[in-house]
C-alpha cells in the first residue's frame, strides 16, 4: 500500500497562539495595548477563549483574561460581538 499524501482524518487542532511576552528583566507579561493579538483570543460573540482552545498555560490564561478586561474597560476591545440590528 503506498504512503498517504494527506492525513486520513481532518485535524481540528488549532496552532498555539503565543501572546505572552518576556520583558528585558525576564518577567512574562501580556500587553493589553496589543489589540490585534487579543482579538484572536476572542470568539465571534466576544467571549474569551478557554485554555483548551487558546493553548495557554494557567498563569498565561489569567494574564490574558486580565489584559482583555483592561482593554475592554479602556474601550480598545468591545464587550460583546458585532451587533446586527435586524
C-alpha positions in Angstrom: 0.0 0.0 0.0 1.5 3.4 -1.0 2.0 6.0 1.7 -0.8 8.6 2.0 -0.1 12.1 0.9 -2.6 13.7 3.3 -4.0 12.7 6.7 -6.9 10.3 6.7 -8.9 12.3 9.2 -9.4 16.1 9.4 -7.4 17.7 12.2 -9.2 20.3 14.3 -6.0 21.2 16.3 -5.5 25.0 16.3 -2.0 26.3 16.4 -0.9 27.6 19.7 -1.2 31.4 19.9 1.8 33.0 21.5 0.7 36.0 23.3 2.8 36.2 26.5 6.0 38.2 26.0 9.1 38.4 28.1 10.4 41.8 29.2 14.1 42.8 29.4 14.1 41.8 33.1 12.8 38.4 32.4 9.2 38.9 33.5 6.4 37.3 31.5 3.5 39.7 30.7 0.6 40.1 28.3 0.3 43.6 26.7 -3.3 45.0 26.9 -2.5 47.5 24.2 -1.8 44.7 21.6 -5.4 44.7 20.4 -4.8 42.6 17.2 -3.4 39.7 19.2 -6.1 39.9 21.9 -8.8 39.8 19.2 -7.6 36.4 18.1 -8.3 35.1 21.7 -12.0 36.2 21.5 -14.8 34.2 19.9 -17.2 35.6 17.3 -19.6 36.6 20.1 -16.8 38.4 22.1 -16.2 35.7 24.7 -12.7 34.9 25.9 -11.5 31.5 24.5 -10.7 28.8 27.0 -7.3 27.3 27.7 -8.1 24.3 25.6 -8.8 26.5 22.5 -6.1 29.0 23.1 -3.4 26.6 24.2 -2.2 28.8 27.0 -0.9 27.7 30.4 -2.9 28.6 33.5 -0.8 31.6 34.5 -0.9 32.8 30.9 -4.7 32.5 30.8 -5.1 34.6 33.9 -2.9 37.3 32.4 -4.8 37.1 29.1 -8.1 37.5 30.9 -6.9 40.5 32.9 -5.4 42.1 29.7 -8.7 41.6 27.8 -10.8 43.0 30.6 -8.4 46.0 30.9 -8.6 46.6 27.1 -12.4 46.4 27.3 -12.5 48.9 30.1 -10.4 51.3 28.1 -12.7 50.8 25.0 -9.9 49.1 23.0 -12.0 45.9 22.6 -15.8 45.5 22.6 -17.6 43.8 25.4 -19.8 41.9 23.0 -19.6 40.7 19.5 -20.8 42.7 16.4 -24.4 44.0 16.8 -26.6 43.5 13.7 -29.9 45.3 14.0 -32.4 43.4 12.1 
